[in-house]
Amino acid sequence: MVLEILITSSVLIIGIFCLRRLTKGRISMRLRYALWLLAAVRLLVPVSVGTSAFSVMNLLPEAVRVREQADFTGEENGWHMSVEGGRDSVSAGESDSTYAGGRQVEALSGQSRAQNAVSPVAGNGTLGENLRETAEGSQAGAAKENAGFAAAKFDEISLSSVWGMIWLSGFLAVGGYMVIMKWRFTRFLYKNRSALQEERLPEAFAARLSRRGMKVYQVKGLPGPCLVGGHIYIGEGPAAQEQNLTHILAHEYCHARHRDGVWAFLRCGLAAVYWFDPFVWAAVLAARQDSELACDEAAVELLGESGRFAYGRTLLALLESGGGRERCPGMTFMMEGGGQNVRERITALARRGRTKRPVLAMVFAVTVLICGCAFTGAERENGNPAKESGAQDMAETGGDAQGEKDTEAVPDAQSGQMSGEENTGEPARVQKEYEDAAKSVKLSEEQIKAQEESARQEADWQVFMETLHYHGVMEGKDDSELSKNREFDIQAYYDWQQGEEGKKPEDGWYLLCREDGGMISLYGLYTEAFGFRGLKTRIGTDVNTLDIPWCASYQNGNSENIRVLEAAEDGRPRRFVWKLPTEESGQVETWQLYEGYRYDTGTIDLKTLTQEECLKWAKEYLTFDIDKEAAKVHVVYDGDMYLGAIDISAYQDRVTEDVQIVPDIVGISLDDTAAEGTAVSGEEGLAVHLAAGLKLEGVEGLYFDGLPLLTIQVTADENSDSGFRLQSPRIDERYVARAF
């Protein structure tokens, strides 16, 4: 019976997981949440509803099913076990039959055995004595087998008692932990709570909460908003802000409408009862996540579609403030599960999925099929074969046939023993397969952390994209002089960063630079949440918004950072390039090169050359040979093209062990005049500057001060990932690297 509930519930849970995966984004989250009610019913009612051909139990071998039937009805392989130590009571003159381990052994009494055998005659006393010895030996063998069965039955009962004690210990440990944690957390809430002032409650929810008798409390140090005892508890920081408070109240109010406090208690109870089953734990965690998704969906309906993305920003704000994990089992925290679950919730908010009739019909059909597999028992075509066979053997026993039955006793016993061994081995194999399947669903701690980090990054990216396009739409349609000409106050920003009297920058777009002809303008987006991230190109009335990082640098305003490579028929830029600093400090200066191709529709196809690609190219194609006697470094390109030598005599008092490209110095030129006549037409002057650094013996770092730069020509290449190709390097004596 235990094996049946474990198998059927596991199949049901796996089926629900598959159904969730197949219908992801295609059905209502509340419908998806309701599917877990089937698993709860299966676990609460551990008996099958009739039999059917669809039952998963039909897949088990017949021996295992018969064994399960025997364990449930108190029979052993179809034979009824009497309370007299396994012996059927017989009347005088009948054969005394003993049943041990499902085998029939005939033990003849003296009277009945003598009647069914050859009668002794005078002078043949030896034959009579042999018959009596045979009868006594049969009785002794039967008694020995009867004692063996009793011992085996006692061992089986003892083993069941041990497993029962193990289950009870686990149940008390898991259930006790949950009860204690809930008691401690509730005590913490009651001790530290303070009622939120009514004037701070949004008008849209004050009446709703009042009708349900719900109150809102604020608790210092609360990890995240939660619903406890029909009341809402919030923390400080982002949770107490007015806009976030509206979203939190909507979410927790929907929890109350869904009676999720009761369902959370039921989930904890089932987890405690089935503490040993990993499938139950997986179902509990998934149902908890679906509960939050269902409340998110209901909350957005309550707030209106206009508040969908603002609601997502509230989730991210709560996650960043530390409310990423539940602190008490059985409580409905708004931020349960951490970044891994917030990823799915924000993705679901963006999809706005609705249940369509064909999908609903498919879900209903699959659900009926899964229930048929999990809620019904196995079919038995001929009843209990073992029992019928035993009855037939009993009917045929008697008269002269008794001797033949006695002769067949030993083979029958051996056959029964083999059948018992098969019954013992089959459940062991099924149990091993079950345990292997259970292990496969477990994730290591490192995998969980990696998934949470990935989820946090994706959730952050989605919220940023919404912010980027929101600002892009607003500023793209705004032709005011403020949006066109507002420049970022770099000095005030750095003063503010250092705690001086600088001014905190406002969120919005700032003019970075304009091309000399005034046809191209670049704007950078700054937000407190995401910093310097987001770029916008404006060519006439055409505006394109791009996810590109930038940094606060005095070099942003240089008009030479933009260059037109090709003009369209209307005179506007067709192909143009610009360079942008992405990081700048006393030790690091990083630039990136961008090329835009503007279509007649106004949209831009973008190519990007990164610092990483330049360093990778240098490592692959440039080699350095140190000539210590001449104090020179010979530079070779692509294995056989000699570029020249770099004079390192200024460092001859130290031993140069190696020469490497300095990773923190990558410069870009848009108009390198030294490359005229060698570059592809229309791309003259695009170049990358790298610095060769010396690794000196006994000194950390690379030394490059006073050494010439390496200049590499850049051309377009449709076959490369970035759209650029580096070629024709040279030692550029015009530029000297300086360390500041």
GIURRA-V506083 format. One record per backbone hydrogen bond with DSSP energy under -0.5 kcal/mol. CO is the residue of the C=O (numbers start at 0). NH is the residue of the N-H. E is the energy in kcal/mol with one decimal. If there is no record, write none. Layout:
((CO/NH/E) (CO/NH/E))
This chain:
((0/4/-2.0) (1/5/-2.1) (2/6/-2.3) (3/7/-2.7) (4/8/-2.1) (5/9/-1.8) (6/10/-2.4) (7/11/-2.2) (8/12/-2.6) (9/13/-2.7) (10/14/-2.4) (11/15/-2.1) (12/16/-2.3) (13/17/-2.4) (14/18/-2.3) (15/19/-2.5) (16/20/-2.1) (17/21/-2.5) (18/22/-1.8) (20/23/-1.0) (22/25/-2.5) (22/26/-1.0) (25/355/-0.8) (27/31/-2.0) (28/32/-2.2) (29/33/-1.7) (30/34/-0.9) (31/34/-0.5) (32/35/-1.2) (33/36/-1.7) (34/37/-1.3) (34/38/-0.7) (35/39/-2.0) (36/40/-2.3) (37/41/-2.2) (38/42/-2.1) (39/43/-2.1) (40/44/-2.2) (43/45/-0.6) (44/46/-1.0) (47/49/-1.0) (49/376/-3.1) (51/54/-0.9) (54/57/-1.4) (55/58/-1.6) (56/59/-1.3) (60/64/-1.8) (61/65/-2.8) (62/66/-2.1) (63/67/-2.3) (64/68/-2.2) (65/69/-2.6) (66/70/-2.6) (67/71/-1.8) (68/72/-2.2) (69/73/-1.5) (69/74/-1.5) (74/76/-0.6) (75/78/-1.6) (78/75/-1.8) (79/81/-0.6) (81/85/-0.8) (83/86/-0.8) (85/98/-1.9) (90/93/-1.9) (94/96/-0.8) (95/106/-2.4) (96/87/-1.2) (97/99/-0.6) (97/104/-2.7) (99/102/-1.5) (102/99/-2.1) (102/104/-0.5) (104/97/-2.5) (104/106/-0.6) (105/107/-0.6) (106/95/-1.1) (108/112/-2.4) (109/113/-1.7) (110/114/-1.9) (111/115/-1.6) (112/116/-0.7) (120/123/-1.9) (123/127/-1.2) (124/128/-2.4) (125/129/-2.3) (126/130/-2.1) (127/131/-2.3) (128/132/-2.7) (129/133/-2.4) (130/134/-2.3) (131/135/-2.6) (132/136/-2.6) (133/137/-2.2) (134/138/-2.3) (135/139/-2.3) (136/140/-2.4) (137/141/-2.4) (138/142/-2.3) (139/143/-2.1) (140/144/-2.4) (141/145/-2.5) (142/146/-2.1) (143/147/-2.0) (144/148/-2.4) (145/149/-2.1) (146/150/-2.1) (147/151/-2.4) (148/152/-2.9) (149/153/-2.2) (150/154/-2.3) (151/155/-2.2) (152/156/-2.3) (153/157/-2.5) (154/158/-2.6) (155/159/-2.2) (156/160/-2.1) (157/161/-2.1) (158/162/-2.5) (159/163/-2.4) (160/164/-2.2) (161/165/-2.2) (162/166/-2.6) (163/167/-2.5) (164/168/-2.4) (165/169/-2.4) (166/170/-2.9) (167/171/-2.7) (168/172/-2.3) (169/173/-2.9) (170/174/-2.7) (171/175/-2.2) (172/176/-2.1) (173/177/-2.2) (174/178/-2.4) (175/179/-2.7) (176/180/-2.6) (177/181/-2.3) (178/182/-2.4) (179/183/-2.7) (180/184/-2.4) (181/185/-2.7) (182/186/-2.3) (183/187/-2.1) (184/188/-2.3) (185/189/-2.6) (186/190/-1.8) (187/191/-1.7) (188/192/-1.3) (191/219/-0.6) (193/217/-2.9) (196/199/-1.5) (197/200/-1.2) (201/204/-1.5) (201/205/-1.7) (202/206/-0.8) (204/208/-2.7) (205/209/-1.9) (206/210/-2.2) (207/211/-1.4) (208/213/-2.8) (209/212/-1.0) (214/231/-2.7) (215/195/-2.6) (216/233/-2.4) (217/193/-1.4) (218/221/-1.3) (224/333/-2.8) (225/227/-0.5) (225/232/-2.7) (226/331/-0.8) (227/230/-1.8) (230/227/-2.4) (231/216/-2.9) (232/225/-2.2) (233/218/-2.9) (235/238/-1.0) (236/239/-1.4) (237/240/-1.0) (240/244/-3.0) (241/245/-1.6) (242/246/-1.4) (243/247/-2.5) (244/248/-2.6) (245/249/-1.9) (246/250/-2.2) (247/251/-2.7) (248/252/-2.3) (249/253/-1.7) (250/254/-1.6) (251/255/-2.0) (252/256/-2.0) (253/257/-2.1) (254/259/-2.2) (255/258/-1.1) (258/261/-0.7) (258/262/-1.6) (259/263/-2.4) (260/264/-1.7) (261/265/-2.2) (262/266/-2.5) (263/267/-2.1) (264/268/-2.2) (265/269/-2.5) (266/270/-2.2) (267/271/-1.9) (268/272/-2.3) (269/273/-2.8) (271/274/-0.9) (273/276/-1.8) (275/277/-0.7) (276/279/-0.5) (276/280/-1.5) (277/281/-2.4) (278/282/-2.2) (279/283/-2.4) (280/284/-2.3) (281/285/-2.3) (282/286/-2.7) (283/287/-2.0) (284/288/-2.0) (285/289/-2.6) (286/290/-1.8) (287/291/-1.5) (288/292/-2.2) (289/293/-2.6) (290/294/-1.8) (291/295/-2.4) (292/296/-2.3) (293/297/-2.2) (294/298/-2.8) (295/299/-2.2) (296/300/-1.7) (297/301/-1.8) (298/302/-2.5) (299/303/-2.8) (303/306/-1.7) (304/307/-1.6) (306/310/-2.0) (307/311/-1.5) (308/312/-2.0) (309/313/-1.6) (310/314/-1.8) (311/315/-1.9) (312/316/-2.4) (313/317/-2.4) (314/318/-2.1) (315/319/-2.4) (316/320/-1.2) (317/322/-1.9) (318/321/-1.3) (321/323/-0.6) (327/330/-1.3) (330/332/-1.3) (331/226/-0.9) (332/335/-1.0) (334/337/-1.1) (336/339/-0.5) (337/340/-0.9) (337/341/-1.8) (338/342/-1.8) (339/343/-0.8) (340/344/-2.1) (341/345/-2.7) (342/346/-2.1) (343/347/-2.4) (344/348/-1.9) (345/349/-1.8) (346/350/-1.5) (347/351/-1.6) (353/355/-0.5) (355/359/-2.8) (356/360/-2.6) (357/361/-2.1) (358/362/-2.6) (359/363/-2.3) (360/364/-2.3) (361/365/-2.6) (362/366/-2.3) (363/367/-2.2) (364/368/-2.0) (365/369/-2.6) (366/370/-2.5) (367/371/-2.2) (368/372/-1.6) (369/373/-1.9) (370/374/-3.0) (371/375/-0.5) (372/55/-2.4) (374/48/-3.6) (376/51/-1.9) (379/382/-0.6) (382/384/-0.8) (383/387/-2.1) (384/388/-2.3) (385/389/-2.0) (386/390/-2.2) (387/391/-2.1) (388/392/-2.1) (389/393/-1.9) (390/394/-2.0) (391/395/-1.7) (392/396/-0.5) (393/396/-0.9) (397/400/-1.0) (398/401/-1.6) (399/402/-0.9) (399/403/-0.7) (400/404/-2.1) (401/405/-2.4) (402/406/-2.0) (403/407/-1.5) (405/408/-1.0) (407/411/-2.1) (408/412/-2.3) (409/413/-2.4) (410/414/-2.6) (411/415/-2.4) (412/416/-2.3) (413/417/-2.3) (414/418/-2.1) (415/419/-2.2) (416/420/-2.1) (417/421/-2.2) (418/422/-2.3) (419/423/-1.9) (420/424/-2.1) (421/425/-2.3) (422/426/-1.1) (423/427/-1.0) (424/428/-2.0) (425/429/-2.4) (426/430/-2.9) (427/431/-2.2) (428/432/-2.4) (429/433/-2.4) (430/434/-2.6) (431/435/-2.5) (432/436/-2.3) (433/437/-2.2) (434/438/-2.2) (435/439/-1.5) (436/440/-0.7) (437/440/-0.8) (438/441/-1.3) (443/447/-2.1) (444/448/-2.2) (445/449/-2.4) (446/450/-2.4) (447/451/-2.5) (448/452/-2.5) (449/453/-2.4) (450/454/-2.7) (451/455/-2.6) (452/456/-2.3) (453/457/-2.4) (454/458/-2.7) (455/459/-2.4) (456/460/-2.4) (457/461/-2.5) (458/462/-2.2) (459/463/-2.2) (460/464/-2.6) (461/465/-1.8) (462/466/-2.1) (463/467/-3.4) (464/468/-2.4) (465/469/-1.8) (466/470/-2.5) (467/471/-2.4) (468/472/-2.5) (469/473/-2.0) (470/474/-3.1) (471/475/-2.5) (472/476/-1.3) (474/477/-0.8) (476/478/-0.7) (479/483/-1.3) (480/484/-2.1) (481/485/-1.7) (485/510/-3.5) (487/489/-1.3) (488/492/-1.8) (489/493/-2.4) (490/494/-2.5) (491/495/-2.2) (492/496/-2.3) (493/497/-1.8) (494/499/-2.8) (495/498/-1.2) (507/525/-2.6) (509/523/-2.9) (510/487/-0.6) (512/521/-2.6) (514/517/-2.4) (518/539/-0.5) (519/514/-2.5) (520/537/-2.4) (521/511/-3.0) (521/512/-1.1) (522/535/-2.4) (523/509/-2.4) (524/532/-1.4) (525/507/-2.5) (526/530/-2.6) (530/526/-1.6) (530/532/-1.4) (531/549/-1.5) (533/524/-2.5) (534/545/-3.6) (535/522/-2.5) (536/543/-2.0) (537/520/-1.8) (538/541/-2.2) (540/542/-0.5) (541/538/-2.6) (543/536/-2.2) (545/534/-2.7) (545/547/-1.3) (547/533/-3.1) (550/552/-0.9) (552/555/-1.4) (553/556/-0.6) (554/557/-1.1) (557/560/-1.8) (558/561/-1.4) (560/578/-1.9) (562/576/-2.9) (565/573/-3.6) (565/574/-1.9) (567/570/-1.7) (571/567/-3.5) (573/597/-3.0) (574/564/-2.5) (574/565/-2.2) (575/595/-3.1) (576/562/-2.7) (577/593/-2.6) (579/591/-1.6) (580/550/-0.9) (582/589/-3.0) (587/584/-2.9) (588/665/-1.2) (589/581/-2.4) (589/582/-1.3) (591/579/-1.9) (592/608/-3.0) (593/577/-2.2) (594/606/-2.2) (595/575/-2.0) (595/597/-0.6) (596/598/-0.6) (596/604/-2.4) (598/601/-1.8) (602/598/-2.5) (603/605/-0.6) (604/596/-2.0) (606/594/-2.1) (607/609/-0.6) (608/592/-2.0) (609/613/-1.5) (610/614/-2.3) (611/615/-2.2) (612/616/-2.2) (613/617/-2.2) (614/618/-2.1) (615/619/-1.4) (616/620/-2.3) (617/621/-2.2) (620/637/-2.7) (620/638/-0.5) (622/635/-2.3) (624/633/-3.0) (625/627/-0.7) (626/630/-0.9) (626/631/-2.0) (630/647/-2.5) (631/626/-3.2) (632/645/-2.6) (633/624/-2.5) (634/642/-2.7) (634/643/-1.1) (635/622/-2.2) (636/639/-1.1) (636/640/-2.2) (639/641/-0.8) (640/636/-3.7) (643/634/-3.0) (645/632/-1.9) (647/650/-1.9) (648/651/-1.7) (650/653/-1.8) (653/655/-0.6) (654/656/-0.7) (654/696/-2.8) (657/694/-3.2) (659/692/-3.8) (661/664/-1.0) (663/588/-1.9) (663/665/-0.5) (664/690/-0.7) (665/590/-0.8) (666/688/-2.9) (668/686/-2.3) (670/672/-1.1) (671/674/-1.7) (672/675/-1.6) (674/677/-2.0) (674/678/-1.0) (679/682/-2.5) (682/685/-1.5) (684/671/-1.4) (684/686/-0.6) (685/713/-2.7) (686/668/-2.8) (687/711/-2.9) (688/666/-2.5) (689/709/-3.2) (690/661/-2.9) (690/692/-0.5) (692/659/-2.4) (693/695/-0.8) (693/702/-2.1) (694/656/-2.7) (694/657/-1.3) (695/698/-1.8) (702/693/-2.8) (703/706/-2.2) (706/736/-2.8) (707/691/-0.5) (708/710/-0.6) (708/731/-2.7) (709/689/-3.0) (710/729/-1.7) (711/687/-2.6) (712/726/-2.4) (714/724/-3.0) (716/719/-1.1) (721/607/-0.7) (722/716/-2.2) (724/714/-2.5) (726/712/-1.5) (727/712/-0.6) (729/710/-2.4) (729/731/-0.7) (730/732/-0.9) (731/708/-1.0) (731/734/-0.9) (734/708/-1.6) (736/705/-3.0) (737/739/-0.5))
